[in-house]
Amino acid sequence: MKLTINGEEHEFPAATLADLLALLDYEGDWLATAVNGELVHAADRRTHLLNDNDRIEVLSPMQGG
């Protein structure tokens, strides 16, 4: 499936957002995720189905000032 992840196009065999995060080695509830501009809460990632050409943003908190 063709997906755009953080602005870069990739091919991944992921059915759900949780599957994709596991393939990308992103773990934890501290991540913020959005699909096609819509926030997807951590509790909903296992059931959020992905479609060809979806745009996924994965954000993690940063320290600094």
Summary of the structure (lengths in Angstrom):
residues: 65
radius of gyration: 11.4
end to end distance: 38.2
largest distance: 38.2
contacts: 148
relative contact order: 0.31
helix: 15%
strand: 34%
